[in-house]
Amino acid sequence: MLGSTYTQDYTLKPIPNRPLKKKNVHQKRVKIAIVANSTWNIYNFRLNVIEILEENNFEVIVIAPVDHYISYLNNFENVRHIPLKTLNRKSTNPINDLSLTRELYKIYKLENPGLVIHYTIKPNIYGGFAARLCGIKYLSTITGLGYTFLHNGLIQSITQRLYKMAFRNSEKVIFENQDDRILFIKENIIRPEEGISIKGCGVNIEHFSPNGYIKNDDKVIYTFIGRLLYDKGIKEFVTAATIVQKKYPNVEFWIVGEVDSENPAAITNDQLLKWMQDGTIRYFGPTDDVRNFIKKSDCIVLPSYREGSSRVVQEGMSMRTPIITTDSPGCREAVEDGKNGFLVPIKDATALSIAMQKFYNLSPEQKKIMGDHGRQKAKNEFDDRKISQQFFDIIKNVLDEG
């Protein structure tokens, strides 16, 4: 069904078992709370942080609205999950959202964690207020600017002011790319010394590993994976597809992802249906395991206007698949133009179509070299174990400061 909130297949992708490091039994057991706007966010992006905290003998509680991704708990013996009842992603009324501050305040008072780590916009803002009222240390993590920040207007102005208030007592504000950190400093939301940038949440390079799949010689497949939002460049992807198809009939354009009806930037179901009936794209709906689509794709395409740090780009690189993405924050950090893919300007379907044609005309050996370079870059820079260690070092420094 088009526009469903969750995936139709409730069979979740397996999480590879990694040998846990020996716990530091001499370390005092400190409770750390991790807060996000959905359990989906925890399952897809935060497991590596939970893993390293458990390995180092921290008590971990997760605070998030419950969805079917709650199955992540099966992978941890001692993690507790506390459901959030008042977080409403659709609401843009700060007065209504203060109920989230009250709920988090009560949880923080009851649990008394030594540190709270906030992810996503509303936990960052209203969780920051609650932690400050409780006198509890907290870290704020900017995983992307979101619709309210990207679009000029009253909501953007209010969001910036709320961020500034919420970050006033934050120990550190962690960004997933350097551009977002610079922007927050420029907008006077944080001071330079308050912000730290790391390279996203990382990718499990063992889970997203090349499997030797041989691409079809008779066609080239370009695949868009992500929520079907205008801000993700979905319209540019389809427009570029129509241009390329007129010149090269043996190309296919795949779209994998859901229509996020709660996001104001979402396309309509009618628009998606039109694209499908026109024969421009093949739509496969949402999935809990993108690997099967990545391995069958010749090129992953993400024409996003801005990301925190694009996970799907990193997953594609890790599986040795060339990338076409935009020269924008959260995207350009992963792609070296001409080496593991191509960079194009945002909101430019013509430039995107030119890059697609350029990729089409590469020899099989040139495409292989691109994929190999991306795989090595993913291992060197985006391995989620390296990223979680960087995050853990920040946590330890905050706690060691007393």
PyMOL commands that set and color helices and strands:
alter all, ss='L'
color gray80, all
select helices_A, chain A and resi 39-55+68-75+94-111+121-134+146-150+154-169+178-186+192-194+230-232+234-247+269-278+291-296+311-318+349-360+364-381+384-400
alter helices_A, ss='H'
color red, helices_A
select strands_A, chain A and resi 31-35+59-64+80-83+115-119+138-142+172-175+195-197+220-225+251-256+282-283+299-302+323-326+341-344
alter strands_A, ss='S'
color yellow, strands_A
deselect
rebuild
show_as cartoon
